[in-house]
Amino acid sequence: MAYHPKNIQSWTRLGSETVYTCRIFSLRKDRNRSPRDGREHDFFVLDSGEWVNIIPVTANDEIVLIHQYRHGIDDITLEIPGGMVDAEDPSPLHAARREMQEETGYDTEDVIPLGAIHPNPAIQGNRCHTFLARNVSKQFETNFDTTEETEVVLIPYRQIP
């Protein structure tokens, strides 16, 4: 059963313009009116494609993770494989398997969708689809993008930080 708020109304969009576009996102400026007091405000939104994340688990209950340098935080992270749904991907599931194959070399046919969320709805309009990949095994060489610096690591499920 869906829960619907009783006292919150949507804002009215009065105008919208794209102020910047690059390869992976565009920046949009919306002019909206508050339903509560009628005041107008500018809001900035990052428009990008759908994202995917996938949690690869081996038959030995190891999680396949990647260490990756991230420019946004200027640090190395430990994360599950993921990326953008490309125009050539027929579905988010296909994109998730492709990202897992490219970033880790692991694959499986046993992939379960866990759901989709809006990762940062205050400033982004896209969704992130998450999948669980069971019984993965190393089947490919990694195929990183030229802008990726990564390292694959297997961590037993019970030792995940």
Secondary structure, DSSP 8 states (H G I E B T S, - for coil): -----SS----EEEEEEEEEE-SS-EEEEEEEE-TTT--EEEEEEEE---EEEEEEEETTSEEEEEEEEETTTTEEEEE--EEE--TT-SSHHHHHHHHHHHHHSEE-S-EEEEEEE-S-TTTB---EEEEEEEEEEE-S-----TT--EEEEEEEGGG--
